[in-house]
Amino acid sequence: PKAGSQLSGVTEFHKLFYHELGTEQTQDKLIFGGSEKPRRYVGAGLTEDERFLVISASTSTSGNELYIQDLRRPNSPIVTIVDNFDKEHSIIDNEGSKLFIHTNLGAPNYKVVTVDAANPKQANWKDLIPETQNVLSVSTGGGKIFAEYLKDATSLIKQFNLKGKLERTIALPSVGSASGFDTRKEEKETYYTFTSYIYPSTIFKYDIATGKSTLYKKSGVQFNPELYESKQIFYKSKDGTRVPMIITHKKGVVLDGSNPTYLYAYGGFNVSVTPAFSTSYIMLLEHGGILAVPNLRGGGEYGEKWHLAGTKLQKQNVFDDFIAAAQYLIDNKYTSKEKLAVAGGSNGGLLVGATITQRPDLCQVAFPAVGVLDMLRYNKFTAGAGWGFDYGTAEESKEMFAYLYNYSPYHALKPAAYPATMVTTGDHDDRVVPAHSFKFAARLQEMQTGPLPTLIRIETKAGHGAGKSTAQIIAEQADKWAFMFYNMGVVF
């Protein structure tokens, strides 16, 4: 980027270099990328036996090319396995020259295929673990493949051998999210973490031969899950689509519309929001509050079709799903408009911005965090150009320009009584430049006709969220909950 625009210039032309330990960086060799093969995102790694260099390259957040290089052959060429960005593919393991590939080619919910590295074109791929009705991600270890299925946004884990034979379904502690299982081929044991909204993250040791899980390390957080309940319900969106939502609260909460409720969602980029414990929610739950997390279209919870249903000219589906979730909570007396807060970050910040501009009467409090809020110019800065697959761009067509302009939170602001709103951003955010939040907050303050405050909280020496100190995180959470409870009139 040009001088002075290091935190806002468009990021592109990623490069993959080979660096030999003990040598100067100036001696590094360019392996892939750069101006001769411009790609916005380039990733690389080695297979466990260090035989193959695996390169993934893409120009957007969906779809990737796939390449390999046989490192046992000096000066061997980089071989193309996939030469387009239509679908997503990754090499998860190898047995000699046999490659195991996780892909959604011809399988919107993903599958595992095998192919020989000597002739790896897609026409030679053979199904090993076929697609099912549940979205599949995978990990490997102990000579096994661990198929991690999403069943209504919660984990279902199955163990297969390398010939594709199902050996067992792994028993988990409860309904929630399991992750891990990665280990080396020769290992007899592996580890995984299990969590849910009321189950603090806990590490288990897993015996690969017997399928037995034993507790390895329990969380030290002071929280008693027995006092709370977390249940999944399904509600209908504006067009009748069935959408899941997990609602968590203290046992015995009275559904009389008076409970302070925090409604959080994301809805984009094929990202699946799965149950996970967070100490920041204890404050809410201990005081009789309700946490509600719907799985909106645009996410990855139900595969490629679910994702595409919340992209480009279907993006309004995401906002409709979120508004319908809020309405469900109000209609079923979990809360009321006066006790409801909506929240989301990044793409979820866009979600909150669009929600309060379309339905300023829906809730009492709003938290758009590090949000994409100017949909006409988002692609002009940093990584924004890579988001066009999900959003489309204003330059794409007259129809797309009009569609984006219609829901773009910054442009959709007009005089109205808006919820109490705390916009949050980081002054060094080079993912979603803080100008989005600056502009939106300024215009929101101009357009606010109601009595509630509209503020912006700018974290200094901070970026898109990661890398904050513990002190910064605590201060931000304290400000958030204080702002929410104060504007709901909740006292303790």
Backbone torsions as a table, in degrees:
resi	resn	phi	psi	omega
1	PRO	NA	157.4	178.4
2	LYS	-65.5	156.3	178.1
3	ALA	-56.9	132.5	-179.0
4	GLY	92.2	-9.4	-179.1
5	SER	-123.2	27.4	-177.6
6	GLN	-61.3	-28.2	-178.4
7	LEU	-97.7	1.2	-178.3
8	SER	-132.7	-15.1	-178.6
9	GLY	-65.2	152.6	-179.4
10	VAL	-63.9	132.7	177.7
11	THR	-97.0	125.3	178.5
12	GLU	-159.4	-179.5	178.6
13	PHE	59.3	46.6	173.6
14	HIS	-60.4	150.3	-177.5
15	LYS	-132.9	145.0	174.9
16	LEU	-110.3	120.6	180.0
17	PHE	-114.4	154.5	169.9
18	TYR	-103.6	123.9	179.9
19	HIS	-117.2	126.5	176.8
20	GLU	-94.4	127.1	-178.1
21	LEU	-57.2	137.4	178.9
22	GLY	90.7	-1.0	178.7
23	THR	-110.7	164.7	178.4
24	GLU	-73.3	148.3	179.4
25	GLN	-61.2	-29.0	179.9
26	THR	-64.8	-16.3	179.5
27	GLN	-91.5	-1.7	-179.3
28	ASP	-59.3	145.5	-178.6
29	LYS	-102.7	131.4	176.5
30	LEU	-73.1	123.2	-179.1
31	ILE	-100.0	-38.6	-173.7
32	PHE	-157.9	149.2	174.8
33	GLY	92.0	-163.2	-176.8
34	GLY	88.4	-169.2	-174.2
35	SER	-67.9	-25.0	-179.2
36	GLU	-76.8	-28.3	176.0
37	LYS	-137.0	71.8	-172.4
38	PRO	-67.6	123.6	175.5
39	ARG	-137.1	140.3	-177.3
40	ARG	-75.7	-33.6	-179.5
41	TYR	-129.1	126.7	177.1
42	VAL	-131.1	129.2	176.8
43	GLY	-131.8	153.4	-178.4
44	ALA	-151.2	158.2	176.3
45	GLY	-168.9	173.6	179.3
46	LEU	-109.5	149.5	169.0
47	THR	-67.5	160.9	-173.5
48	GLU	-57.8	-35.2	179.5
49	ASP	-82.0	1.6	178.3
50	GLU	62.6	21.4	178.5
51	ARG	-79.6	-42.4	-173.8
52	PHE	-113.4	134.1	164.0
53	LEU	-85.7	127.0	-179.3
54	VAL	-111.5	126.5	-178.4
55	ILE	-120.6	130.2	174.6
56	SER	-115.7	136.3	-178.6
57	ALA	-140.8	143.2	-179.6
58	SER	-154.6	167.0	177.4
59	THR	-115.0	-6.3	178.3
60	SER	-144.4	-176.7	-177.4
61	THR	-81.5	-1.9	177.9
62	SER	-131.8	133.9	177.9
63	GLY	85.9	140.9	-179.7
64	ASN	-152.4	151.4	167.8
65	GLU	-79.3	161.6	-179.9
66	LEU	-140.5	131.1	-178.2
67	TYR	-134.8	156.4	172.2
68	ILE	-136.0	157.3	172.3
69	GLN	-137.7	126.9	-179.6
70	ASP	-80.8	106.8	-174.6
71	LEU	-78.0	-9.6	177.1
72	ARG	-80.4	-12.5	178.0
73	ARG	-108.3	110.9	-179.2
74	PRO	-55.5	134.0	177.2
75	ASN	61.7	25.3	178.3
76	SER	-68.7	148.6	-178.1
77	PRO	-76.4	160.4	169.9
78	ILE	-78.3	124.6	-175.0
79	VAL	-102.3	132.7	179.5
80	THR	-84.0	126.5	172.3
81	ILE	-98.3	-46.4	177.7
82	VAL	-127.9	127.6	-174.5
83	ASP	-111.0	21.9	-179.3
84	ASN	-145.0	173.5	-176.9
85	PHE	-109.1	20.8	-172.5
86	ASP	-69.6	-37.0	-175.6
87	LYS	-134.5	-177.8	-177.2
88	GLU	-114.8	138.2	-175.1
89	HIS	-147.7	144.7	173.7
90	SER	-149.7	145.1	176.5
91	ILE	-88.7	121.7	-174.3
92	ILE	-100.1	-19.7	-177.3
93	ASP	-171.7	172.7	172.1
94	ASN	-150.7	152.2	169.2
95	GLU	-123.0	99.2	-173.0
96	GLY	61.6	-122.3	-179.5
97	SER	-89.9	-4.9	178.0
98	LYS	-79.4	124.8	179.1
99	LEU	-102.6	140.2	175.4
100	PHE	-107.9	122.7	-172.6
101	ILE	-123.0	130.6	173.6
102	HIS	-94.5	124.8	-171.3
103	THR	-150.6	156.2	170.4
104	ASN	-113.5	20.7	174.1
105	LEU	-68.9	116.2	-177.9
106	GLY	67.8	14.1	-177.0
107	ALA	-151.9	85.8	-175.8
108	PRO	-54.9	-25.2	179.1
109	ASN	-99.0	7.6	176.7
110	TYR	78.4	153.6	176.9
111	LYS	-152.5	173.8	174.9
112	VAL	-115.7	131.6	178.8
113	VAL	-125.0	164.6	174.8
114	THR	-124.9	155.9	177.0
115	VAL	-161.5	152.7	177.3
116	ASP	-83.5	134.8	-177.6
117	ALA	-63.1	-19.8	179.6
118	ALA	-70.9	-23.3	-179.9
119	ASN	-149.9	73.4	-166.8
120	PRO	-89.6	13.0	-179.0
121	LYS	-59.6	155.0	-173.8
122	GLN	-60.7	-28.0	179.7
123	ALA	-63.4	-19.6	-178.3
124	ASN	-99.0	1.3	-179.6
125	TRP	-68.6	139.3	177.9
126	LYS	-123.7	132.1	-179.8
127	ASP	-63.3	134.1	174.8
128	LEU	-112.6	-52.7	173.7
129	ILE	-118.2	105.6	-174.4
130	PRO	-67.1	162.9	174.8
131	GLU	-65.3	146.3	173.4
132	THR	-125.4	-173.2	178.6
133	GLN	-75.2	-10.5	-179.9
134	ASN	-108.7	144.9	-178.6
135	VAL	-68.4	135.5	-174.2
136	LEU	-111.3	129.2	162.8
137	SER	-123.8	163.0	-171.5
138	VAL	-139.8	156.0	168.4
139	SER	-143.1	165.7	-176.2
140	THR	-133.0	156.2	177.6
141	GLY	171.7	147.4	178.3
142	GLY	61.1	25.0	-178.4
143	GLY	74.8	20.4	-179.6
144	LYS	-124.7	162.5	171.2
145	ILE	-113.0	125.1	177.4
146	PHE	-99.8	110.6	-179.4
147	ALA	-89.0	114.9	-176.4
148	GLU	-104.2	97.6	-177.2
149	TYR	-90.1	146.9	171.9
150	LEU	-100.7	114.7	177.7
151	LYS	-111.6	103.4	-174.6
152	ASP	51.7	46.9	174.2
153	ALA	70.3	15.5	174.1
154	THR	-125.4	162.5	-169.4
155	SER	-82.9	137.9	169.6
156	LEU	-133.9	114.5	-172.2
157	ILE	-110.6	128.8	177.1
158	LYS	-124.9	144.8	-178.9
159	GLN	-107.7	126.2	178.1
160	PHE	-119.4	152.7	169.1
161	ASN	-85.1	177.3	-174.5
162	LEU	-75.1	-2.4	172.9
163	LYS	-96.3	1.1	177.4
164	GLY	89.2	11.4	180.0
165	LYS	-86.5	129.8	176.9
166	LEU	-70.0	126.4	179.1
167	GLU	-101.6	-38.6	177.5
168	ARG	-170.6	159.9	165.5
169	THR	-96.2	127.0	-173.8
170	ILE	-80.3	129.1	179.1
171	ALA	-75.7	124.8	178.9
172	LEU	-104.7	159.3	-176.3
173	PRO	-61.1	-31.4	-175.5
174	SER	-167.1	-168.1	172.9
175	VAL	-85.0	123.9	-177.2
176	GLY	175.7	-145.6	-175.4
177	SER	-121.2	127.0	175.6
178	ALA	-115.8	136.9	178.7
179	SER	-146.1	153.1	-178.9
180	GLY	124.6	-128.3	177.8
181	PHE	70.5	-8.6	178.5
182	ASP	-72.3	133.5	171.1
183	THR	-163.5	177.0	-178.8
184	ARG	-77.5	161.6	-175.9
185	LYS	-59.9	-36.5	-174.0
186	GLU	-81.6	-7.8	-176.5
187	GLU	-73.2	148.6	177.8
188	LYS	-100.3	-16.4	-179.2
189	GLU	-129.3	155.7	172.9
190	THR	-141.5	178.5	-176.2
191	TYR	-131.9	150.2	174.0
192	TYR	-145.5	158.1	177.8
193	THR	-108.7	136.7	175.9
194	PHE	-121.8	141.0	-179.9
195	THR	-155.4	161.3	169.1
196	SER	-152.8	-176.7	-178.8
197	TYR	-65.1	-21.0	178.0
198	ILE	-124.2	17.2	179.5
199	TYR	-125.8	99.1	-179.9
200	PRO	-54.6	144.1	-176.0
201	SER	-52.6	125.2	-175.3
202	THR	-131.9	136.3	-179.2
203	ILE	-97.4	131.3	177.5
204	PHE	-117.0	144.8	171.9
205	LYS	-94.8	135.5	-174.4
206	TYR	-121.2	125.5	176.0
207	ASP	-84.2	112.9	-172.0
208	ILE	-66.7	-33.4	-177.8
209	ALA	-75.1	-40.6	-174.5
210	THR	-98.0	-21.5	-177.9
211	GLY	81.9	13.2	-178.0
212	LYS	-88.9	133.3	175.3
213	SER	-104.7	136.4	175.3
214	THR	-129.9	146.7	-179.8
215	LEU	-63.0	129.0	178.2
216	TYR	-107.4	-48.5	177.9
217	LYS	-149.8	124.0	-179.8
218	LYS	-95.4	147.7	177.1
219	SER	-65.4	145.4	178.5
220	GLY	-93.3	5.9	-177.1
221	VAL	-66.0	141.8	-180.0
222	GLN	-86.2	91.8	-176.7
223	PHE	-154.7	130.9	-179.3
224	ASN	-106.4	103.1	-177.9
225	PRO	-59.8	-24.3	-177.0
226	GLU	-64.2	-18.4	-177.9
227	LEU	-87.7	-3.1	-172.0
228	TYR	-129.1	162.2	174.1
229	GLU	-135.7	147.5	-178.8
230	SER	-136.2	116.4	-175.7
231	LYS	-130.7	151.3	178.4
232	GLN	-100.7	130.8	175.0
233	ILE	-121.3	168.8	175.5
234	PHE	-127.2	135.5	179.3
235	TYR	-128.7	165.0	-179.7
236	LYS	-100.1	133.2	176.6
237	SER	-81.4	-177.7	-174.9
238	LYS	-56.9	-37.4	-178.2
239	ASP	-94.7	9.6	177.9
240	GLY	92.9	-3.5	179.5
241	THR	-63.8	136.1	-179.9
242	ARG	-83.7	121.4	-174.5
243	VAL	-122.5	132.7	178.5
244	PRO	-84.2	151.8	175.3
245	MET	-150.0	135.3	176.4
246	ILE	-102.8	126.8	-177.3
247	ILE	-114.8	127.6	-174.0
248	THR	-126.1	135.5	179.2
249	HIS	-166.0	174.3	175.0
250	LYS	-65.8	145.8	173.4
251	LYS	-64.3	140.2	178.0
252	GLY	87.3	3.7	177.5
253	VAL	-60.6	133.0	-179.7
254	VAL	-85.8	126.4	-179.9
255	LEU	-87.9	83.3	-177.8
256	ASP	-122.7	12.4	178.1
257	GLY	83.1	5.3	-173.6
258	SER	-106.5	3.6	-172.7
259	ASN	-86.2	126.4	174.6
260	PRO	-61.3	127.7	-171.7
261	THR	-128.8	136.0	-179.2
262	TYR	-113.5	109.8	-177.5
263	LEU	-102.6	113.9	-175.6
264	TYR	-120.1	141.2	175.8
265	ALA	-159.1	173.2	-179.6
266	TYR	-127.4	-69.8	172.1
267	GLY	71.1	56.5	177.6
268	GLY	-179.0	166.3	170.8
269	PHE	56.1	28.7	176.5
270	ASN	62.5	21.0	-179.7
271	VAL	-86.3	129.3	178.5
272	SER	-96.9	126.6	176.6
273	VAL	-95.1	108.4	-176.1
274	THR	-111.5	158.8	-175.8
275	PRO	-59.6	131.4	178.3
276	ALA	-151.6	138.2	-179.8
277	PHE	-76.5	141.8	175.5
278	SER	-140.1	129.1	179.6
279	THR	-63.4	-22.9	-179.0
280	SER	-67.2	-21.1	179.9
281	TYR	-84.1	-13.1	-177.8
282	ILE	-59.1	-41.3	179.8
283	MET	-55.3	-44.2	-179.6
284	LEU	-68.3	-50.6	-173.3
285	LEU	-67.9	-39.6	-178.6
286	GLU	-62.9	-28.3	-178.1
287	HIS	-98.9	24.1	173.6
288	GLY	82.3	11.9	178.8
289	GLY	-80.8	170.4	-177.3
290	ILE	-123.6	134.5	173.7
291	LEU	-106.4	127.8	179.9
292	ALA	-128.9	127.6	-178.0
293	VAL	-131.4	102.3	176.1
294	PRO	-86.4	155.3	177.5
295	ASN	-105.3	92.9	-171.0
296	LEU	-78.9	158.6	170.8
297	ARG	-61.1	154.2	-171.4
298	GLY	99.7	-24.8	176.1
299	GLY	-81.9	-175.3	-177.4
300	GLY	-107.4	10.5	-172.2
301	GLU	-61.8	-29.1	180.0
302	TYR	-124.0	27.0	172.4
303	GLY	87.9	-167.2	-171.9
304	GLU	-61.2	-39.3	-178.1
305	LYS	-64.1	-41.1	178.8
306	TRP	-64.1	-41.8	177.7
307	HIS	-61.7	-53.1	-175.6
308	LEU	-63.4	-27.3	-179.9
309	ALA	-68.9	-7.8	177.8
310	GLY	-122.5	29.4	-178.8
311	THR	-121.2	160.1	174.0
312	LYS	44.9	-118.0	-175.5
313	LEU	-76.3	3.0	173.7
314	GLN	-111.2	11.0	-175.6
315	LYS	-62.1	-28.7	179.3
316	GLN	-60.3	-25.5	176.8
317	ASN	-56.9	-37.1	-178.4
318	VAL	-64.6	-46.1	-179.7
319	PHE	-66.2	-39.2	178.3
320	ASP	-63.3	-40.6	178.1
321	ASP	-60.8	-40.7	-177.7
322	PHE	-70.2	-43.7	178.6
323	ILE	-63.0	-39.2	178.6
324	ALA	-66.0	-34.4	176.6
325	ALA	-63.6	-44.2	177.9
326	ALA	-60.9	-43.5	-178.8
327	GLN	-65.4	-36.4	177.0
328	TYR	-60.6	-45.7	-178.9
329	LEU	-62.8	-37.3	179.0
330	ILE	-72.5	-46.5	-177.4
331	ASP	-63.5	-31.9	-177.6
332	ASN	-97.2	14.9	170.4
333	LYS	66.7	17.3	171.7
334	TYR	-64.3	-37.4	-177.0
335	THR	-154.4	-169.8	175.7
336	SER	-138.2	170.9	177.8
337	LYS	-55.6	-38.9	-176.4
338	GLU	-72.9	-13.0	-178.2
339	LYS	-121.5	20.2	-177.0
340	LEU	-111.2	131.2	172.0
341	ALA	-117.3	141.4	176.7
342	VAL	-115.3	143.3	-174.2
343	ALA	-149.2	152.3	175.7
344	GLY	-178.1	155.6	-178.0
345	GLY	-126.3	146.6	178.8
346	SER	66.4	-114.1	171.2
347	ASN	-60.1	-31.7	175.0
348	GLY	-69.3	-25.8	173.0
349	GLY	-67.5	-38.7	171.6
350	LEU	-59.4	-44.5	179.6
351	LEU	-55.7	-47.9	-179.2
352	VAL	-67.5	-41.7	178.5
353	GLY	-60.3	-43.5	179.1
354	ALA	-67.9	-37.1	-179.1
355	THR	-63.9	-46.8	-175.7
356	ILE	-76.5	-21.7	175.2
357	THR	-80.4	-30.9	178.1
358	GLN	-83.8	-34.8	-178.5
359	ARG	-135.0	69.1	-179.2
360	PRO	-62.6	-15.9	-179.5
361	ASP	-88.8	-1.3	-169.5
362	LEU	-74.6	-34.1	-170.8
363	CYS	-143.6	172.5	-178.6
364	GLN	-95.1	-32.7	-173.9
365	VAL	-136.7	145.5	179.3
366	ALA	-137.7	141.0	179.1
367	PHE	-128.3	82.2	173.0
368	PRO	-82.5	112.2	-175.0
369	ALA	-106.4	134.9	178.4
370	VAL	35.8	48.7	-169.3
371	GLY	-84.6	153.1	169.8
372	VAL	-86.7	104.4	-166.6
373	LEU	-120.0	-12.6	172.6
374	ASP	-113.9	98.3	-173.2
375	MET	-80.4	-7.2	178.9
376	LEU	-87.7	-22.9	-173.2
377	ARG	-128.5	7.4	-176.1
378	TYR	-57.5	-32.2	-174.9
379	ASN	-79.8	1.9	-180.0
380	LYS	-88.2	-8.0	-171.7
381	PHE	-128.2	143.3	175.2
382	THR	38.2	-123.8	-174.8
383	ALA	-83.4	2.9	-173.2
384	GLY	-56.5	-33.5	-178.5
385	ALA	-61.8	-23.0	179.2
386	GLY	-78.7	-4.5	-176.7
387	TRP	-94.7	2.4	-175.6
388	GLY	-61.7	-26.5	179.4
389	PHE	-61.8	-40.5	-179.4
390	ASP	-81.5	-42.6	-170.6
391	TYR	-96.3	-30.2	-163.4
392	GLY	76.2	168.0	180.0
393	THR	-128.1	157.8	-179.2
394	ALA	-63.4	-25.7	-179.4
395	GLU	-81.3	-12.2	-172.2
396	GLU	-64.1	-45.9	-179.5
397	SER	-168.0	164.5	176.8
398	LYS	-62.5	-39.0	-179.9
399	GLU	-64.1	-43.4	-179.0
400	MET	-67.7	-40.0	176.7
401	PHE	-56.4	-48.9	-177.6
402	ALA	-63.8	-39.0	-179.3
403	TYR	-65.6	-47.7	179.3
404	LEU	-63.5	-43.7	-178.8
405	TYR	-61.0	-35.3	-176.5
406	ASN	-66.2	-37.5	-177.2
407	TYR	-107.7	-8.7	179.9
408	SER	-52.4	117.2	-173.1
409	PRO	-55.3	-42.3	-179.5
410	TYR	-61.5	-44.2	-176.4
411	HIS	-79.1	-22.4	-177.1
412	ALA	-83.5	-10.4	179.4
413	LEU	-64.3	132.1	175.8
414	LYS	-144.8	165.4	-178.8
415	PRO	-55.1	123.2	-179.3
416	ALA	-166.8	167.9	175.1
417	ALA	-90.2	99.1	-175.8
418	TYR	-90.5	159.6	175.9
419	PRO	-63.5	163.4	168.6
420	ALA	-61.2	122.5	-171.4
421	THR	-127.7	128.8	172.0
422	MET	-115.2	103.7	175.0
423	VAL	-79.2	134.9	178.4
424	THR	-126.1	144.1	177.8
425	THR	-157.6	174.0	176.4
426	GLY	-120.5	139.5	-174.7
427	ASP	-68.7	-15.7	178.3
428	HIS	-113.9	26.9	179.0
429	ASP	-71.3	110.9	178.0
430	ASP	-104.8	12.1	171.6
431	ARG	-94.2	-64.4	172.3
432	VAL	-111.3	104.7	-173.3
433	VAL	-57.1	141.0	-175.3
434	PRO	-63.8	-12.9	176.9
435	ALA	-56.3	-32.1	176.0
436	HIS	-55.3	-51.7	-177.2
437	SER	-70.4	-38.9	179.5
438	PHE	-57.8	-51.2	-176.8
439	LYS	-63.9	-45.4	-177.1
440	PHE	-63.2	-44.8	-178.5
441	ALA	-63.5	-41.6	-179.8
442	ALA	-63.3	-43.9	-178.5
443	ARG	-72.6	-35.2	177.5
444	LEU	-61.4	-42.4	178.2
445	GLN	-63.4	-36.2	178.6
446	GLU	-66.8	-37.9	-173.2
447	MET	-90.7	-8.9	-178.1
448	GLN	-68.5	119.5	177.2
449	THR	-106.6	-8.2	-178.8
450	GLY	-91.2	-178.3	-174.7
451	PRO	-87.8	-7.9	-172.0
452	LEU	-84.6	149.6	-176.1
453	PRO	-74.8	147.2	173.2
454	THR	-126.9	111.8	-171.9
455	LEU	-122.6	163.0	168.7
456	ILE	-125.9	134.4	177.8
457	ARG	-113.2	114.8	-175.9
458	ILE	-109.0	114.0	177.4
459	GLU	-81.9	128.9	179.4
460	THR	-92.0	152.3	-176.9
461	LYS	55.1	41.8	-178.9
462	ALA	-143.4	158.3	-177.5
463	GLY	-115.8	-128.2	-173.3
464	HIS	-81.2	-1.9	178.5
465	GLY	141.3	-44.0	179.6
466	ALA	-73.4	152.5	175.3
467	GLY	89.2	0.3	177.9
468	LYS	-71.5	146.5	175.5
469	SER	-71.8	162.6	177.2
470	THR	-59.0	-39.9	179.9
471	ALA	-63.3	-40.6	178.6
472	GLN	-64.4	-41.8	-179.2
473	ILE	-64.3	-46.0	-179.6
474	ILE	-61.6	-44.5	-179.1
475	ALA	-62.7	-40.4	-179.6
476	GLU	-66.9	-43.0	179.5
477	GLN	-65.3	-40.0	178.3
478	ALA	-62.4	-43.0	178.6
479	ASP	-63.8	-41.0	-177.6
480	LYS	-63.1	-52.5	-177.2
481	TRP	-67.1	-36.9	177.8
482	ALA	-63.1	-43.3	178.9
483	PHE	-62.4	-43.4	-178.8
484	MET	-65.6	-52.8	-176.8
485	PHE	-64.3	-40.7	180.0
486	TYR	-60.2	-45.7	-176.6
487	ASN	-77.6	-10.4	171.8
488	MET	-93.5	-8.3	-177.3
489	GLY	75.2	23.5	179.7
490	VAL	-88.4	128.4	177.8
491	VAL	-124.3	154.9	-179.0
492	PHE	-124.0	NA	NA
